[in-house]
Amino acid sequence: MIELRNIEKRFGDAVILKNVSISAPEGGVTALIGPSGGGKSTLLRSINLLEQPTSGVVRIGADEITFSQGKRPGWAEIQKIRRQTGMVFQNFQLFPHRTAIENVMESLVTVLKWPKDKARARAAELLAKVGMASKADAWPATLSGGQQQRVAIARALAPSPKVLLCDEPTSALDPELAAEVVDVLGQLAIEGTTMVMATHDLRLASKIADKVVFLEAGNVVETGDARTIFDAPAHERTKRFVSAIIGNGDYSI
């Protein structure tokens, strides 16, 4: 279980998240949706503390950190949370001087101190899982965007995190390449991988999410199961947001 309670995030005088509380069930997929600037990515990055909340509580499993103004947690506390997560970024963030398989191996060898042969075996297994076994020795520059993102997903899964965090995983891709990534994430969802994703792509959210959180201006407007949010939202603002996208025939904004 991932839980964020009363999260506030400030940058100077700007309040990006305003007393936000959400939970993400184990084995499910939670999608954070909403207009640009609503706080989706900031909230997602608060889970693994790439963005540290100004105040509030972050909990993953049995580990919990309380934040307050003027008090910062220690590095050991942060690492306890962070090591339970895997992160998939919008722009892939692959090491250009490492092959696909070396990218997947990197955290296992450098952080977890695995022997290289064990790390290579694990990386090969994950590349096969995301349909990239034939590209194991390819350099990132020779891969399409969809292929790079699939390698990035394998890399995020390498240390067996409790939760996979995806920050706009398809927004840098054209629709055909995005479909490759949606298929991979959809299969992970079927297998019971716990995921939280911030996304503008409602095709992705509607296909694989169990739970949806709609954010606007740093506030949670509505939360519920995905079918209800997309088919019959209770809040008028959510209804306008979903209807505008569907009405345009475009599920990606």
C-alpha positions as CSV (number, residue, x, y, z in Angstrom):
1,M,0.0,0.0,0.0
2,I,1.2,3.5,-0.9
3,E,-0.3,6.3,1.0
4,L,0.2,10.1,0.9
5,R,-1.5,12.1,3.7
6,N,-2.0,15.8,3.8
7,I,0.8,16.5,1.3
8,E,1.6,20.1,0.7
9,K,4.4,21.2,-1.7
10,R,5.6,24.7,-2.0
11,F,8.1,26.4,-4.3
12,G,8.7,29.7,-2.6
13,D,5.2,31.4,-2.4
14,A,3.7,29.0,-5.0
15,V,1.7,26.2,-3.6
16,I,1.8,23.3,-6.0
17,L,0.0,20.6,-3.9
18,K,-2.6,21.6,-1.4
19,N,-3.3,19.1,1.4
20,V,-3.5,16.1,-0.9
21,S,-4.3,12.7,0.4
22,I,-4.4,9.6,-1.8
23,S,-3.8,5.9,-1.5
24,A,-2.7,3.4,-4.1
25,P,-3.6,-0.3,-3.5
26,E,-1.0,-3.1,-3.8
27,G,-1.3,-5.0,-7.0
28,G,-3.3,-2.2,-8.7
29,V,-2.7,0.6,-11.1
30,T,-3.5,4.2,-10.0
31,A,-3.6,6.9,-12.7
32,L,-3.1,10.6,-11.9
33,I,-4.9,12.7,-14.5
34,G,-5.8,16.3,-15.0
35,P,-4.9,19.4,-16.9
36,S,-1.3,20.5,-17.3
37,G,0.1,22.3,-14.2
38,G,-2.4,20.5,-11.9
39,G,0.3,18.8,-9.9
40,K,0.3,15.3,-11.3
41,S,4.0,14.9,-11.8
42,T,4.9,16.6,-8.6
43,L,2.6,14.3,-6.6
44,L,4.0,11.3,-8.4
45,R,7.6,12.4,-7.7
46,S,6.7,12.9,-4.0
47,I,6.2,9.2,-3.7
48,N,9.9,8.4,-4.2
49,L,10.9,11.7,-2.8
50,L,12.5,13.1,-6.0
51,E,10.3,16.0,-4.8
52,Q,10.2,16.2,-1.0
53,P,6.9,17.5,0.4
54,T,6.9,20.7,2.4
55,S,4.6,18.9,4.8
56,G,2.6,15.7,5.1
57,V,3.2,12.0,5.3
58,V,4.6,9.5,2.7
59,R,4.2,5.8,3.4
60,I,5.2,2.7,1.3
61,G,4.5,-0.5,3.1
62,A,5.8,-0.4,6.6
63,D,8.0,2.6,6.0
64,E,6.7,6.1,6.7
65,I,8.2,9.6,6.7
66,T,6.6,12.7,8.1
67,F,7.6,16.1,6.6
68,S,7.2,19.5,8.2
69,Q,8.5,23.0,7.4
70,G,12.0,23.5,8.6
71,K,12.6,19.7,9.2
72,R,14.2,17.5,6.6
73,P,14.5,13.7,6.9
74,G,17.9,12.0,6.9
75,W,19.3,10.3,3.8
76,A,18.9,6.8,5.3
77,E,15.1,7.4,5.7
78,I,14.8,8.7,2.2
79,Q,16.6,5.7,0.8
80,K,14.3,3.3,2.6
81,I,11.4,4.8,0.6
82,R,13.2,5.4,-2.6
83,R,14.6,1.8,-2.9
84,Q,11.1,0.4,-2.9
85,T,10.3,2.3,-6.1
86,G,11.2,2.1,-9.8
87,M,10.9,5.2,-11.9
88,V,10.0,5.5,-15.6
89,F,10.6,9.0,-16.9
90,Q,8.9,10.9,-19.8
91,N,12.2,11.2,-21.8
92,F,13.6,7.7,-21.1
93,Q,16.8,8.9,-19.4
94,L,18.9,6.0,-20.7
95,F,22.7,6.2,-20.4
96,P,23.8,6.9,-24.0
97,H,27.2,5.2,-23.4
98,R,25.6,2.0,-22.2
99,T,23.9,-0.7,-24.3
100,A,20.3,-1.7,-23.6
101,I,21.4,-4.6,-21.4
102,E,24.0,-2.5,-19.6
103,N,21.4,0.2,-18.8
104,V,19.2,-2.5,-17.2
105,M,22.2,-3.9,-15.3
106,E,23.5,-0.6,-14.0
107,S,21.6,-0.3,-10.8
108,L,22.0,-3.9,-9.9
109,V,25.8,-3.7,-10.2
110,T,26.4,-0.2,-8.9
111,V,23.8,0.1,-6.2
112,L,23.0,-3.4,-5.1
113,K,26.5,-4.8,-5.8
114,W,25.3,-7.8,-7.7
115,P,27.9,-9.9,-9.6
116,K,27.9,-8.9,-13.3
117,D,26.9,-12.4,-14.5
118,K,23.9,-12.4,-12.1
119,A,22.9,-8.8,-13.1
120,R,23.2,-9.7,-16.8
121,A,20.9,-12.7,-16.4
122,R,18.3,-10.6,-14.7
123,A,18.6,-7.8,-17.3
124,A,18.2,-10.3,-20.1
125,E,15.1,-11.8,-18.5
126,L,13.6,-8.3,-18.2
127,L,14.4,-7.3,-21.7
128,A,12.7,-10.4,-23.0
129,K,9.7,-9.5,-20.8
130,V,9.3,-6.1,-22.5
131,G,10.0,-7.5,-26.0
132,M,13.5,-6.1,-26.3
133,A,15.6,-9.3,-26.1
134,S,16.8,-8.9,-29.7
135,K,18.1,-5.4,-28.9
136,A,20.1,-6.2,-25.8
137,D,23.4,-5.1,-27.3
138,A,22.0,-2.0,-29.1
139,W,23.0,1.5,-28.2
140,P,20.1,3.8,-27.1
141,A,20.7,6.2,-30.1
142,T,19.9,3.3,-32.5
143,L,16.5,2.6,-30.8
144,S,13.1,4.2,-31.5
145,G,11.5,6.1,-28.7
146,G,9.1,3.3,-28.0
147,Q,12.0,0.8,-27.8
148,Q,14.0,3.2,-25.5
149,Q,11.0,3.5,-23.2
150,R,10.6,-0.3,-23.0
151,V,14.3,-0.6,-22.0
152,A,13.6,2.1,-19.4
153,I,10.7,0.1,-18.0
154,A,13.0,-3.0,-17.8
155,R,15.6,-0.9,-16.0
156,A,13.0,0.4,-13.5
157,L,11.9,-3.2,-12.8
158,A,15.4,-4.6,-12.3
159,P,15.7,-4.3,-8.5
160,S,12.2,-5.7,-8.0
161,P,10.6,-2.5,-6.6
162,K,7.3,-2.6,-4.7
163,V,5.8,0.1,-6.9
164,L,6.6,1.2,-10.5
165,L,6.2,5.0,-10.9
166,C,5.5,6.2,-14.5
167,D,5.8,10.0,-15.2
168,E,4.0,10.6,-18.6
169,P,5.4,7.4,-20.1
170,T,3.9,7.9,-23.5
171,S,3.8,11.6,-24.0
172,A,7.1,11.9,-25.9
173,L,6.0,9.2,-28.4
174,D,3.9,9.3,-31.5
175,P,0.7,7.1,-31.3
176,E,2.2,4.0,-32.9
177,L,5.2,3.9,-30.6
178,A,3.0,4.8,-27.6
179,A,1.0,1.7,-28.3
180,E,4.1,-0.4,-27.8
181,V,4.5,1.0,-24.3
182,V,0.8,0.8,-23.5
183,D,0.9,-2.9,-24.4
184,V,4.0,-3.5,-22.1
185,L,2.4,-1.6,-19.2
186,G,-0.9,-3.4,-19.7
187,Q,0.8,-6.8,-19.5
188,L,2.6,-5.7,-16.2
189,A,-0.8,-4.6,-14.9
190,I,-2.3,-8.0,-15.7
191,E,0.6,-9.6,-13.8
192,G,-0.3,-7.6,-10.7
193,T,2.5,-5.0,-10.8
194,T,1.7,-2.1,-8.5
195,M,1.9,1.1,-10.5
196,V,1.2,4.8,-10.1
197,M,1.3,6.9,-13.2
198,A,0.9,10.5,-14.0
199,T,-0.4,10.8,-17.5
200,H,-2.1,13.0,-20.1
201,D,-2.9,9.9,-22.2
202,L,-6.4,8.8,-21.3
203,R,-6.1,5.8,-23.6
204,L,-3.4,4.5,-21.4
205,A,-5.3,5.3,-18.2
206,S,-8.6,3.9,-19.4
207,K,-6.9,0.7,-20.6
208,I,-4.9,-0.3,-17.6
209,A,-5.9,1.8,-14.5
210,D,-8.0,0.4,-11.7
211,K,-8.2,3.7,-9.8
212,V,-8.1,7.3,-11.1
213,V,-7.3,10.5,-9.3
214,F,-8.3,13.7,-11.0
215,L,-6.1,16.7,-10.0
216,E,-6.5,20.4,-10.8
217,A,-4.6,23.4,-9.4
218,G,-2.9,21.2,-6.7
219,N,-6.2,19.8,-5.4
220,V,-7.8,16.3,-5.7
221,V,-11.1,17.1,-7.4
222,E,-12.3,13.5,-7.7
223,T,-11.1,9.9,-7.1
224,G,-12.7,6.6,-7.8
225,D,-12.5,3.4,-9.9
226,A,-11.5,4.0,-13.5
227,R,-14.8,2.9,-15.1
228,T,-16.8,5.3,-13.0
229,I,-14.4,8.3,-13.6
230,F,-14.4,7.8,-17.3
231,D,-18.0,6.8,-17.9
232,A,-19.9,8.6,-15.2
233,P,-17.8,11.1,-13.1
234,A,-19.6,12.6,-10.2
235,H,-17.9,16.0,-10.3
236,E,-18.8,18.5,-13.0
237,R,-15.2,19.6,-13.5
238,T,-14.1,16.0,-14.1
239,K,-17.0,15.5,-16.5
240,R,-16.0,18.6,-18.5
241,F,-12.4,17.4,-18.6
242,V,-13.1,13.9,-19.8
243,S,-15.9,15.0,-22.2
244,A,-13.7,17.6,-23.9
245,I,-11.0,15.1,-24.7
246,I,-13.5,12.4,-25.9
247,G,-15.5,14.9,-27.8
248,N,-12.4,15.9,-29.7
249,G,-11.8,12.3,-30.6
250,D,-8.4,12.6,-28.9
251,Y,-7.6,10.9,-25.6
252,S,-4.2,12.5,-25.3
253,I,-3.8,16.2,-24.5
